[in-house]
């Protein structure tokens, strides 16, 4: 093997790796180009959508203008007359001035006019006339291919017929009109016909708005006019095109399925926008999109060229760097001679051979080091057991040597009666093997004195309540060792320790027990220290806890309940042996609290499975707490649902009360709240929150609706209706009717006669 071959191999490896990454980046750049192109198209779509919104806003304003005209008394009186009189000239002039004022407030309509089906009235933003037959076609004229619009009668018949058939948008070939003493001609205009909903379907007049299609096109298409090749606006209701720009292909217009903007048609991107009333189809020039992408293409080309140069550069630099590293390693290995290097197939086999040699050479040293560490740990453990851990330095040394500081532990002493050194060693080895299988790495062991084996056993949280599990393990182990080796063993187990500073006290407890066992040398036994003599049992579920928990349950404060239950769990996680002693008491204390609470709010719930289940003695602390958390959630959800149901009932009760007593002139929020047994302030706040309006406003709406109904369906005079609807007097009803309805009761009644 030559070093040049190693260098070439490293360069090739890095080149292949970087080339794969480079190819992946090429794919990413293609995705980036598509995303940028999609962004440009999406921007055009957003501009078109904004234009559609402007059109709908324009239509809303035209409807508002028509409603304003209809509410005008002069306009209403003129459209219903069969024959105009000379005295109506002033009304026409006033209407003409109002149209001019309205025209000055808006800038989207060049011209609009109103005509009546009953007479020859004509009012526009520039002129008015009592003789529309003379005015058309001298001052106003329209043309449409295939339709005769040569005189006023035909023109009016055509407009009213189109509106009756539901065609509110009419496309004409041309319209000419006089505005500001000048004749203006608009090619291919759109007439928008409006008749207010207040007429209840009576088509006796029309307000016609002349719309220049060029203005609409400019408000929709992109600011760069060269970007849009064609555009068509379609009315959804009639499915007829309202205006067109350019030549829109027929197959695109006939296709009703939405076309994604990322599809192209003959080099043109199709953009389709929809609103509640309109469909907009436009074609975006592909050359315009690619022009926007020129800078992106330039940057990506620079990136690709720079990328391939970077691949070559990094391949050489990193390959050479790794070659130097492996060369330095091979040259310092114990058997690194060139003759042997040439015989190896690659550098890794050579390095592996030398590493195996070093491992074999150091094996004996590692065994000796491990034996020394084990012996030192035994000496240190014996020191701690005899003297305790009294300083922070000793705590750090314990954690450093034994890996951790046990939270719960006990000390055990095993004393074997002398029956031969070899048998004793075999018995200890068997015992240690049993320990390894049972406790794995959760114990520490050392030899002390002549025949004592000391064990520091780390206990898990579930084993903490007592040392019965440890005692059972030793009893089983002694039985097996006695059968196998026929010897006598004395085992002493201390109480549970929770602080390494008191580890010597645990050792002293075990030592005293094993000394007492020596009085009966021929009997093997296992004896443990009683934990009850040192344990402190403080139950966290006391009277104060029960009272607070009960109050939180009644008020449905779920998060506070969770906090209290979590505190119990944390307490017993720290003192798990106390949990074993107190868990039954805690379980029934909490269960009784829930029973009392459910008994007050829903007696049927006490028959639920929660109250019928029995207490399991092996239930863990986490399972017990989780069980009560679920019950807390169920109870609070029930309380919240009950409160919401009461709110709905109160709202219906208030509305029913108003509908039954609206005809009482003295009805007020005070009297209603008194009759319903709630405060006036609460009634006001609750009704405003539920309906969005005050009590007085809601009462006024009810009275006005009943007054309108009586005006439409009966011949009662205003005084009688005012008495029946709770207004009290005719003047009060007149004033409120005029204020909220916008007209007098008399005019309102006349519209339905």
Wavefront OBJ file of the C-alpha trace (Angstrom):
o trace
v 0.000 0.000 0.000
v 1.340 3.455 -0.912
v 0.455 6.709 0.798
v -0.496 8.291 -2.560
v -3.222 5.671 -3.019
v -4.607 6.515 0.428
v -4.716 10.228 -0.474
v -6.487 9.509 -3.784
v -9.028 7.248 -2.064
v -9.945 9.956 0.477
v -10.334 12.617 -2.215
v -12.621 10.348 -4.266
v -14.750 9.509 -1.213
v -15.321 13.143 -0.335
v -15.949 14.072 -3.955
v -18.702 11.438 -4.268
v -20.296 12.529 -0.954
v -20.270 16.228 -1.864
v -21.485 15.467 -5.383
v -24.556 13.684 -3.972
v -25.259 16.724 -1.767
v -24.726 19.022 -4.774
v -27.217 17.061 -6.897
v -29.728 17.227 -4.043
v -29.268 21.007 -3.925
v -29.981 21.204 -7.659
v -33.342 19.575 -6.989
v -33.933 22.057 -4.157
v -33.150 25.008 -6.476
v -35.758 23.734 -8.935
v -38.283 23.628 -6.118
v -37.237 27.174 -5.121
v -37.780 28.426 -8.693
v -41.252 26.900 -8.761
v -42.081 28.462 -5.382
v -40.952 31.919 -6.571
v -42.967 31.524 -9.770
v -45.968 30.468 -7.697
v -45.488 33.541 -5.494
v -45.597 35.838 -8.535
v -48.764 34.152 -9.778
v -50.312 34.243 -6.313
v -49.573 37.978 -6.130
v -51.441 38.510 -9.414
v -54.327 36.409 -8.047
v -54.412 38.611 -4.916
v -54.546 41.765 -7.074
v -57.431 40.265 -9.076
v -59.238 39.322 -5.848
v -58.815 42.887 -4.626
v -60.326 44.107 -7.893
v -63.316 41.774 -7.413
v -63.761 43.231 -3.938
v -63.777 46.738 -5.458
v -66.521 45.661 -7.908
v -68.689 44.227 -5.115
v -68.120 47.426 -3.131
v -69.210 49.437 -6.174
v -72.420 47.382 -6.489
v -73.144 47.869 -2.757
v -72.765 51.633 -3.171
v -75.113 51.612 -6.179
v -77.713 49.713 -4.121
v -77.271 52.245 -1.326
v -77.797 55.145 -3.765
v -81.021 53.556 -5.022
v -82.279 53.040 -1.447
v -81.495 56.698 -0.643
v -83.496 57.821 -3.680
v -86.481 55.649 -2.767
v -86.565 56.994 0.796
v -86.757 60.527 -0.603
v -90.415 61.738 -0.372
v -90.264 63.604 -3.720
v -88.923 60.525 -5.537
v -91.512 58.210 -3.965
v -94.369 60.515 -4.926
v -93.211 60.882 -8.543
v -92.708 57.197 -9.396
v -96.250 56.255 -8.354
v -98.030 58.993 -10.365
v -99.763 57.987 -13.580
v -99.443 61.478 -15.051
v -96.914 64.181 -14.143
v -98.154 67.712 -13.531
v -96.479 71.079 -13.921
v -96.221 71.353 -10.168
v -93.898 68.323 -10.225
v -91.194 70.309 -11.989
v -89.838 71.527 -8.659
v -89.682 67.964 -7.339
v -87.789 66.848 -10.454
v -85.367 69.738 -10.098
v -84.793 68.882 -6.448
v -84.173 65.224 -7.347
v -81.768 66.263 -10.107
v -79.793 68.347 -7.585
v -79.662 65.404 -5.160
v -78.369 63.133 -7.925
v -75.665 65.689 -8.651
v -74.726 65.812 -4.964
v -74.562 62.014 -4.819
v -72.463 61.957 -8.012
v -69.980 64.354 -6.369
v -69.549 61.900 -3.495
v -68.622 58.910 -5.682
v -66.052 58.591 -8.432
v -66.765 55.156 -9.857
v -69.912 55.903 -11.952
v -69.786 58.390 -14.848
v -73.581 58.613 -15.180
v -76.809 57.208 -13.715
v -80.506 57.930 -14.242
v -83.956 56.922 -12.930
v -87.133 56.215 -14.944
v -90.685 55.261 -13.955
v -92.920 52.666 -15.529
v -96.020 54.734 -14.701
v -95.028 58.051 -16.312
v -92.479 59.910 -18.437
v -90.240 60.929 -15.511
v -86.476 61.051 -16.147
v -83.908 62.129 -13.574
v -80.128 61.797 -13.987
v -76.914 63.169 -12.561
v -77.024 66.010 -15.139
v -80.587 66.610 -16.386
v -84.203 65.893 -15.589
v -87.299 65.812 -17.770
v -91.062 65.303 -17.527
v -91.094 64.036 -21.133
v -88.773 61.063 -21.498
v -90.290 60.394 -24.939
v -88.774 63.695 -26.159
v -85.528 63.288 -24.172
v -84.746 59.909 -25.736
v -83.020 59.689 -28.219
v -82.044 63.398 -28.374
v -80.111 63.560 -25.090
v -79.758 59.863 -24.298
v -79.379 57.032 -26.783
v -78.399 53.356 -26.564
v -77.627 50.676 -29.137
v -77.608 46.873 -28.883
v -77.250 44.492 -31.775
v -80.390 42.459 -32.418
v -82.617 44.755 -30.289
v -84.628 47.770 -31.419
v -83.980 50.644 -28.982
v -84.915 53.466 -31.373
v -87.467 55.188 -29.120
v -88.136 55.668 -25.411
v -90.992 53.148 -25.262
v -88.864 50.330 -26.648
v -85.925 51.333 -24.460
v -88.059 51.324 -21.261
v -89.788 48.065 -22.181
v -86.409 46.437 -22.795
v -84.987 47.616 -19.464
v -88.001 46.569 -17.351
v -88.245 43.225 -19.158
v -84.575 42.461 -18.487
v -84.909 43.371 -14.804
v -88.101 41.294 -14.413
v -86.258 38.312 -15.922
v -83.515 38.713 -13.327
v -80.918 40.260 -15.685
v -79.549 43.092 -13.561
v -76.497 43.579 -15.799
v -77.077 44.536 -19.463
v -74.222 44.818 -21.934
v -74.868 47.379 -24.725
v -72.954 48.050 -27.893
v -72.874 51.791 -27.249
v -74.502 54.491 -25.152
v -74.371 58.256 -25.555
v -75.534 60.833 -23.026
v -75.102 64.503 -22.211
v -73.088 65.389 -19.152
v -71.747 68.830 -18.276
v -73.242 70.128 -21.558
v -71.093 67.737 -23.558
v -72.082 64.594 -25.367
v -70.191 61.512 -24.107
v -70.093 58.115 -25.832
v -69.049 54.852 -24.130
v -68.402 51.759 -26.225
v -69.661 48.399 -24.915
v -70.942 49.786 -21.597
v -72.642 47.764 -18.862
v -75.958 48.957 -17.403
v -76.619 47.903 -13.815
v -80.383 47.943 -13.067
v -81.517 48.467 -9.473
v -84.944 48.443 -7.812
v -84.859 48.619 -4.008
v -86.006 45.650 -1.897
v -88.260 48.097 -0.069
v -90.614 47.979 -3.093
v -91.549 44.356 -2.211
v -91.335 43.218 -5.834
v -93.151 46.204 -7.392
v -91.135 46.947 -10.539
v -92.509 50.468 -11.115
v -89.166 52.247 -11.445
v -85.542 51.535 -12.281
v -82.317 53.268 -11.393
v -79.800 52.584 -14.176
v -76.066 52.956 -13.553
v -73.803 53.318 -16.594
v -70.499 51.484 -16.029
v -67.477 52.025 -18.254
v -65.847 48.555 -18.719
v -62.420 50.143 -19.150
v -62.576 51.514 -15.596
v -63.402 48.043 -14.233
v -60.629 46.401 -16.260
v -58.072 48.912 -14.945
v -59.170 48.201 -11.350
v -58.717 44.433 -11.787
v -55.763 43.679 -14.023
v -52.115 43.925 -12.997
v -50.510 47.351 -12.838
v -48.258 46.129 -15.661
v -50.870 45.939 -18.455
v -48.535 43.841 -20.606
v -48.777 41.061 -18.021
v -52.466 40.309 -18.712
v -53.344 38.925 -22.157
v -57.093 38.488 -21.619
v -59.706 38.898 -18.879
v -63.400 37.998 -18.551
v -65.794 38.892 -15.695
v -68.813 36.547 -15.356
v -71.979 37.076 -13.286
v -72.585 33.921 -11.220
v -76.372 34.380 -11.107
v -76.851 34.566 -14.891
v -73.609 32.796 -15.871
v -73.194 35.483 -18.550
v -69.998 37.513 -19.208
v -70.263 41.118 -17.969
v -67.112 42.424 -19.628
v -64.076 41.151 -21.523
v -60.552 42.333 -22.182
v -58.548 40.643 -24.908
v -59.635 37.362 -26.490
v -60.547 34.774 -23.903
v -60.519 31.201 -25.363
v -64.030 29.694 -25.551
v -62.974 26.350 -24.041
v -61.759 28.141 -20.891
v -65.075 29.993 -20.504
v -67.091 26.790 -20.959
v -65.011 24.879 -18.402
v -66.774 25.252 -15.014
v -64.159 23.359 -13.024
v -61.700 25.592 -11.110
v -58.407 25.859 -13.021
v -55.218 25.941 -10.885
v -53.123 29.001 -11.700
v -49.983 26.885 -12.132
v -51.417 25.339 -15.329
v -50.782 27.131 -18.617
v -52.740 27.394 -21.870
v -50.692 28.057 -25.020
v -47.947 29.801 -23.028
v -50.415 31.716 -20.828
v -51.058 31.081 -17.121
v -54.772 30.847 -16.325
v -55.808 32.685 -13.126
v -59.338 32.076 -11.805
v -60.847 34.130 -8.944
v -64.308 33.815 -7.426
v -66.416 35.897 -5.057
v -70.018 35.614 -3.893
v -71.339 37.269 -7.064
v -68.657 37.007 -9.767
v -66.126 34.760 -11.478
v -62.981 36.358 -12.905
v -60.892 34.476 -15.488
v -57.652 36.072 -16.655
v -54.636 34.965 -18.643
v -51.177 35.939 -17.434
v -48.379 36.140 -19.993
v -45.701 33.495 -19.440
v -43.065 35.904 -20.780
v -43.997 38.373 -18.040
v -43.469 35.706 -15.366
v -40.133 34.659 -16.828
v -39.038 38.301 -16.961
v -39.680 38.527 -13.232
v -37.583 35.367 -12.771
v -34.458 36.690 -14.574
v -32.660 37.757 -11.411
v -33.575 34.467 -9.740
v -32.111 32.504 -12.656
v -28.916 34.559 -12.477
v -28.485 33.939 -8.742
v -29.186 30.217 -9.125
v -26.652 29.892 -11.966
v -24.005 31.579 -9.826
v -24.944 29.188 -7.007
v -24.600 26.117 -9.253
v -21.226 27.177 -10.701
v -19.908 28.101 -7.266
v -21.246 24.834 -5.902
v -19.284 22.615 -8.258
v -16.099 24.605 -7.548
v -16.756 24.281 -3.821
v -17.244 20.512 -4.192
v -13.841 20.156 -5.831
v -12.148 22.411 -3.286
v -13.661 20.715 -0.222
v -12.996 17.241 -1.610
v -9.280 18.001 -1.911
v -8.939 19.890 1.408
v -10.851 17.405 3.571
v -9.370 14.384 1.791
v -5.837 15.692 2.371
v -6.635 16.549 6.002
v -7.961 13.057 6.783
v -5.034 11.495 4.924
v -2.577 13.389 7.126
v -4.442 12.268 10.247
v -4.384 8.581 9.316
v -0.744 8.877 8.238
v 0.199 10.334 11.627
v -1.649 7.509 13.382
v 0.026 4.780 11.379
v 3.466 6.222 11.862
v 3.242 6.256 15.675
v 1.822 2.743 16.095
v 4.210 0.205 17.684
v 4.760 -1.879 14.506
v 4.536 0.897 11.921
v 7.230 -0.118 9.436
v 6.875 0.482 5.681
v 7.487 -3.116 4.715
v 4.551 -4.353 6.796
v 2.423 -1.414 5.627
v 2.777 -2.446 1.980
v 1.468 -5.945 2.733
v -1.829 -4.715 4.205
v -4.824 -4.224 1.918
v -5.802 -0.841 3.415
v -4.866 1.500 6.206
v -7.793 0.478 8.430
v -6.657 -3.174 8.603
v -3.207 -1.991 9.568
v -4.570 0.252 12.348
v -6.879 -2.517 13.599
v -3.996 -4.988 13.833
v -2.001 -2.598 15.982
v -4.971 -1.771 18.210
v -5.589 -5.462 18.880
v -1.941 -5.796 19.835
v -2.243 -2.895 22.302
v -5.456 -4.306 23.772
v -3.856 -7.667 24.336
v -0.804 -6.054 25.901
v -2.847 -3.893 28.301
v -5.345 -6.559 29.341
v -3.372 -7.597 32.419
v -2.913 -4.004 33.492
v -6.663 -3.341 33.223
v -7.439 -6.393 35.365
v -5.038 -5.203 38.032
v -6.472 -1.693 37.949
v -10.053 -3.016 38.317
v -9.007 -5.192 41.249
v -7.387 -2.183 42.895
v -10.476 -0.023 42.338
v -12.751 -2.738 43.777
v -10.523 -3.113 46.843
v -10.392 0.653 47.404
v -14.198 0.883 47.090
v -14.567 -1.854 49.684
v -12.243 -0.055 52.097
v -14.060 3.241 51.523
v -17.508 1.638 51.979
v -16.417 0.042 55.241
v -15.134 3.428 56.418
v -18.440 5.144 55.635
v -20.463 2.369 57.309
v -18.409 2.581 60.470
v -18.048 6.372 60.701
v -20.868 7.834 58.594
v -20.675 10.533 55.910
v -20.271 13.757 57.832
v -18.901 16.391 55.431
v -19.683 17.673 51.901
v -16.266 16.401 50.778
v -17.133 12.854 51.882
v -20.519 13.094 50.108
v -18.754 14.101 46.898
v -16.264 11.254 47.318
v -19.076 8.741 47.868
v -20.878 9.924 44.695
v -17.596 9.866 42.756
v -16.686 6.314 43.733
v -20.141 4.695 43.772
v -21.736 6.670 40.953
v -24.710 8.112 42.848
v -26.119 8.981 46.251
v -28.992 6.588 47.101
v -32.183 8.293 48.280
v -33.428 5.257 50.232
v -31.225 2.428 51.512
v -30.670 -0.175 54.184
v -27.603 -1.966 55.581
v -27.371 -5.754 55.849
v -24.707 -7.861 57.611
v -24.224 -11.534 56.702
v -22.119 -13.538 59.189
v -21.033 -17.078 58.252
v -19.986 -19.504 60.972
v -16.482 -20.885 60.340
v -16.743 -24.250 58.582
v -13.833 -23.904 56.216
v -12.395 -21.058 54.159
v -13.108 -22.614 50.772
v -16.781 -23.381 51.532
v -17.296 -19.858 52.924
v -15.872 -18.295 49.756
v -18.102 -20.444 47.557
v -21.142 -19.488 49.625
v -20.287 -15.754 49.358
v -19.829 -16.058 45.577
v -23.242 -17.741 45.274
v -24.818 -15.030 47.421
v -23.265 -12.266 45.303
v -24.584 -13.946 42.157
v -28.072 -13.980 43.675
v -27.672 -10.284 44.551
v -26.654 -9.451 41.002
v -29.738 -11.184 39.597
v -32.102 -9.541 42.096
v -30.731 -6.022 42.544
v -28.469 -5.652 39.510
v -26.347 -2.527 40.148
v -28.345 -1.198 43.108
v -26.131 -2.597 45.892
v -22.579 -2.204 47.201
v -20.605 -4.929 49.002
v -17.435 -5.290 51.059
v -15.814 -7.808 53.429
v -15.254 -6.834 57.052
v -13.594 -8.567 59.985
v -13.220 -12.335 59.966
v -16.566 -13.552 58.611
v -18.805 -10.526 58.037
v -20.081 -9.466 54.622
v -21.476 -5.909 54.544
v -24.152 -4.856 52.012
v -25.443 -1.335 51.287
v -28.693 -1.953 49.400
v -30.389 0.853 47.424
v -34.182 0.613 47.568
v -36.679 1.678 44.912
v -39.562 3.967 45.862
v -42.075 1.093 45.789
v -39.947 -0.925 48.241
v -39.458 1.891 50.748
v -42.397 1.345 53.191
v -40.477 -1.509 54.842
v -37.642 -3.928 54.247
v -39.858 -7.002 53.869
v -38.757 -7.518 50.256
v -35.088 -7.472 51.300
v -35.850 -9.795 54.185
v -37.651 -12.222 51.888
v -34.696 -12.213 49.477
v -32.253 -13.106 52.243
v -34.543 -15.814 53.614
v -34.765 -17.478 50.191
v -31.001 -17.111 49.707
v -30.209 -18.691 53.124
v -32.495 -21.633 52.427
v -30.728 -22.291 49.133
v -27.211 -21.883 50.595
v -27.986 -24.163 53.570
v -29.214 -26.896 51.247
v -26.151 -26.513 49.040
v -23.320 -26.033 51.564
v -24.793 -27.107 54.941
v -23.698 -23.995 56.857
v -25.111 -21.514 59.417
v -25.750 -17.871 58.448
v -26.905 -14.947 60.542
v -28.422 -12.024 58.604
v -29.270 -8.645 60.156
v -31.113 -5.874 58.217
v -31.295 -2.253 59.402
v -34.237 0.134 59.100
v -34.564 2.335 56.057
v -32.168 5.255 55.810
v -32.813 8.450 53.871
v -29.601 10.387 54.536
v -26.038 9.146 54.066
v -24.984 11.150 57.123
v -26.820 8.533 59.221
v -25.509 5.500 57.352
v -23.413 4.493 60.409
v -26.605 4.364 62.514
v -28.095 1.840 60.074
v -24.876 -0.169 60.289
v -25.023 -0.074 64.101
v -28.619 -1.360 64.058
v -27.601 -4.334 61.887
v -24.452 -4.997 63.964
v -26.435 -5.136 67.227
v -28.923 -7.565 65.695
v -26.232 -9.885 64.358
v -24.422 -9.872 67.742
v -27.651 -10.975 69.448
v -28.016 -13.808 66.912
v -24.602 -15.145 67.879
v -26.145 -16.208 71.203
v -27.798 -19.007 69.241
v -24.933 -20.058 66.999
v -26.487 -23.191 65.503
v -29.671 -21.593 64.076
v -29.707 -19.610 60.786
v -32.105 -16.706 60.758
v -32.894 -13.317 59.160
v -33.859 -10.463 61.484
v -34.787 -6.869 60.477
v -34.876 -3.698 62.512
v -38.434 -2.379 63.164
v -39.121 0.802 61.166
v -42.098 1.843 63.336
v -39.769 2.916 66.086
v -38.167 5.623 63.906
v -40.791 6.609 61.363
v -42.797 9.775 61.534
v -46.289 9.534 60.063
v -47.750 12.863 59.155
v -50.848 12.556 56.995
v -51.108 15.428 54.437
v -54.894 14.838 54.058
v -55.853 16.599 57.302
v -58.933 18.620 58.301
v -57.601 21.811 56.731
v -56.926 20.018 53.433
v -60.389 18.393 53.401
v -62.213 21.719 53.988
v -60.279 23.549 51.266
v -60.647 20.675 48.778
v -64.403 20.528 49.416
v -64.827 24.295 48.806
v -62.842 24.121 45.562
v -64.985 21.206 44.347
v -68.218 23.110 44.965
v -66.961 26.124 42.987
v -65.497 24.017 40.133
v -61.899 25.376 40.346
v -60.240 22.567 38.398
v -56.665 23.903 38.271
v -56.555 24.533 42.033
v -57.824 20.997 42.633
v -55.082 19.609 40.379
v -52.472 21.556 42.361
v -53.671 20.119 45.692
v -53.692 16.547 44.334
v -50.204 17.050 42.875
v -48.940 18.153 46.292
v -50.177 14.868 47.782
v -48.445 12.917 45.007
v -45.168 14.819 45.535
v -45.335 14.200 49.291
v -45.768 10.446 48.892
v -43.162 10.260 46.131
v -40.666 11.551 48.685
v -42.020 9.354 51.508
v -43.377 6.281 49.695
v -43.328 4.071 52.751
v -45.809 6.439 54.414
v -48.044 6.105 51.371
v -48.265 2.347 51.977
v -49.411 3.010 55.544
v -51.850 5.831 54.717
v -53.142 5.136 51.195
v -56.398 3.517 52.341
v -57.158 6.444 54.645
v -56.366 8.956 51.853
v -58.522 7.060 49.355
v -61.671 7.005 51.496
v -61.179 10.591 52.750
v -61.108 11.948 49.186
v -63.916 9.640 48.064
v -66.167 10.916 50.891
v -65.513 14.517 49.787
v -66.638 13.685 46.249
v -69.661 11.810 47.591
v -70.799 14.830 49.645
v -70.317 17.210 46.695
v -72.181 15.043 44.170
v -74.977 14.517 46.704
v -75.634 18.269 46.688
v -75.530 18.878 42.925
v -76.707 15.561 41.372
v -77.862 12.656 43.525
v -78.029 10.267 40.574
v -74.266 10.430 40.081
v -73.592 8.653 43.371
v -74.765 5.486 41.593
v -71.855 5.790 39.120
v -69.118 3.093 38.922
v -66.687 5.443 40.706
v -68.567 5.121 43.989
v -69.237 1.395 43.556
v -65.651 0.313 42.981
v -63.705 -1.224 45.842
v -60.312 -0.190 47.192
v -57.357 -2.151 45.808
v -54.472 -2.398 48.236
v -51.841 -2.627 45.504
v -52.886 0.624 43.781
v -49.942 2.943 43.127
v -49.809 6.563 44.229
v -49.863 7.884 40.639
v -52.874 5.729 39.692
v -54.790 6.822 42.794
v -54.130 10.530 42.169
v -54.963 10.181 38.452
v -58.280 8.517 39.354
v -59.294 11.479 41.529
v -58.103 13.995 38.895
v -60.473 12.412 36.362
v -63.338 12.660 38.838
v -62.442 16.346 39.474
v -62.614 17.039 35.731
v -65.981 15.275 35.374
v -67.480 17.209 38.316
v -66.243 20.642 37.127
v -67.496 19.977 33.561
v -70.909 19.083 35.011
v -70.978 22.352 37.012
v -69.997 24.439 33.944
v -72.666 22.758 31.803
v -75.255 23.365 34.514
v -74.371 27.072 34.684
v -74.637 27.397 30.885
v -78.053 25.691 30.886
v -79.325 28.163 33.510
v -78.191 31.109 31.341
v -80.198 29.801 28.347
v -83.307 29.320 30.496
v -83.012 32.861 31.920
v -82.586 34.378 28.441
v -85.712 32.603 27.144
v -87.618 33.643 30.249
v -86.726 37.337 29.756
v -87.630 37.318 26.044
v -90.944 35.567 26.764
v -91.710 38.139 29.485
v -91.102 41.057 27.068
v -93.198 39.458 24.296
v -96.095 38.995 26.732
v -95.979 42.450 28.362
v -94.742 44.799 25.608
v -98.225 46.438 25.433
v -97.849 47.670 29.025
v -96.901 51.359 28.861
v -95.263 51.176 32.323
v -93.036 48.194 31.434
v -89.382 48.901 32.341
v -86.216 47.074 33.304
v -87.004 47.777 36.965
v -90.503 46.275 36.866
v -89.336 43.291 34.785
v -86.441 42.514 37.149
v -88.758 42.791 40.134
v -91.284 40.358 38.622
v -88.519 37.905 37.673
v -86.759 38.004 41.034
v -83.423 39.426 39.857
v -81.749 42.818 40.210
v -82.174 45.516 37.588
v -78.402 45.768 37.085
v -78.070 42.007 36.507
v -81.008 42.042 34.042
v -79.423 44.898 32.083
v -75.958 43.292 32.001
v -77.231 39.761 31.225
v -79.516 40.827 28.330
v -76.787 43.039 26.822
v -74.340 40.126 27.008
v -76.775 37.601 25.456
v -78.386 39.768 22.705
v -75.943 42.627 22.169
v -78.575 45.329 22.909
v -80.074 46.860 26.053
v -83.449 46.083 27.602
v -84.932 49.366 26.324
v -83.645 48.769 22.785
v -84.996 45.213 22.700
v -88.408 46.398 24.004
v -88.481 49.150 21.335
v -87.775 46.595 18.566
v -90.653 44.377 19.750
v -93.113 47.308 19.898
v -92.113 48.595 16.462
v -92.497 45.138 14.874
v -95.997 44.763 16.311
v -96.877 48.316 15.208
v -95.741 47.571 11.640
v -97.778 44.378 11.634
v -100.942 46.224 12.739
v -100.344 48.946 10.124
v -100.091 46.319 7.378
v -102.976 44.064 8.402
v -105.607 46.242 10.179
v -107.477 49.552 9.763
v -106.700 50.777 13.298
v -105.726 54.416 13.570
v -102.404 55.498 15.036
v -103.848 56.179 18.491
v -105.307 52.684 18.747
v -102.063 51.058 17.545
v -100.031 53.152 19.985
v -102.256 51.943 22.854
v -102.075 48.289 21.744
v -98.289 48.276 21.355
v -97.403 50.016 24.619
v -96.280 53.401 23.203
v -98.963 55.086 25.273
v -99.551 58.055 22.976
v -99.762 58.699 19.264
v -96.936 61.279 19.423
v -94.562 58.821 21.092
v -95.272 56.181 18.460
v -94.908 58.747 15.628
v -91.571 60.015 16.946
v -90.041 56.547 17.419
v -91.415 55.233 14.104
v -89.891 58.157 12.230
v -86.565 57.742 14.069
v -86.062 53.998 13.685
v -88.039 53.115 10.502
v -87.148 56.251 8.546
v -90.724 57.245 7.614
v -94.021 58.135 9.285
v -96.611 55.462 10.106
v -98.877 56.916 7.451
v -96.300 56.577 4.656
v -95.416 53.101 5.820
v -99.096 52.063 5.632
v -99.453 53.640 2.169
v -96.644 51.481 0.746
v -98.802 48.370 1.359
v -102.111 49.703 0.100
l 1 2 3 4 5 6 7 8 9 10 11 12 13 14 15 16 17 18 19 20 21 22 23 24 25 26 27 28 29 30 31 32 33 34 35 36 37 38 39 40 41 42 43 44 45 46 47 48 49 50 51 52 53 54 55 56 57 58 59 60 61 62 63 64 65 66 67 68 69 70 71 72 73 74 75 76 77 78 79 80 81 82 83 84 85 86 87 88 89 90 91 92 93 94 95 96 97 98 99 100 101 102 103 104 105 106 107 108 109 110 111 112 113 114 115 116 117 118 119 120 121 122 123 124 125 126 127 128 129 130 131 132 133 134 135 136 137 138 139 140 141 142 143 144 145 146 147 148 149 150 151 152 153 154 155 156 157 158 159 160 161 162 163 164 165 166 167 168 169 170 171 172 173 174 175 176 177 178 179 180 181 182 183 184 185 186 187 188 189 190 191 192 193 194 195 196 197 198 199 200 201 202 203 204 205 206 207 208 209 210 211 212 213 214 215 216 217 218 219 220 221 222 223 224 225 226 227 228 229 230 231 232 233 234 235 236 237 238 239 240 241 242 243 244 245 246 247 248 249 250 251 252 253 254 255 256 257 258 259 260 261 262 263 264 265 266 267 268 269 270 271 272 273 274 275 276 277 278 279 280 281 282 283 284 285 286 287 288 289 290 291 292 293 294 295 296 297 298 299 300 301 302 303 304 305 306 307 308 309 310 311 312 313 314 315 316 317 318 319 320 321 322 323 324 325 326 327 328 329 330 331 332 333 334 335 336 337 338 339 340 341 342 343 344 345 346 347 348 349 350 351 352 353 354 355 356 357 358 359 360 361 362 363 364 365 366 367 368 369 370 371 372 373 374 375 376 377 378 379 380 381 382 383 384 385 386 387 388 389 390 391 392 393 394 395 396 397 398 399 400 401 402 403 404 405 406 407 408 409 410 411 412 413 414 415 416 417 418 419 420 421 422 423 424 425 426 427 428 429 430 431 432 433 434 435 436 437 438 439 440 441 442 443 444 445 446 447 448 449 450 451 452 453 454 455 456 457 458 459 460 461 462 463 464 465 466 467 468 469 470 471 472 473 474 475 476 477 478 479 480 481 482 483 484 485 486 487 488 489 490 491 492 493 494 495 496 497 498 499 500 501 502 503 504 505 506 507 508 509 510 511 512 513 514 515 516 517 518 519 520 521 522 523 524 525 526 527 528 529 530 531 532 533 534 535 536 537 538 539 540 541 542 543 544 545 546 547 548 549 550 551 552 553 554 555 556 557 558 559 560 561 562 563 564 565 566 567 568 569 570 571 572 573 574 575 576 577 578 579 580 581 582 583 584 585 586 587 588 589 590 591 592 593 594 595 596 597 598 599 600 601 602 603 604 605 606 607 608 609 610 611 612 613 614 615 616 617 618 619 620 621 622 623 624 625 626 627 628 629 630 631 632 633 634 635 636 637 638 639 640 641 642 643 644 645 646 647 648 649 650 651 652 653 654 655 656 657 658 659 660 661 662 663 664 665 666 667 668 669 670 671 672 673 674 675 676 677 678 679 680 681 682 683 684 685 686 687 688 689 690 691 692 693 694 695 696 697 698 699 700 701 702 703 704 705 706 707 708 709 710 711 712 713 714 715 716 717 718 719 720 721 722 723 724 725 726 727 728 729 730 731 732 733 734 735 736 737 738 739 740 741 742 743 744 745 746 747 748 749 750 751 752 753
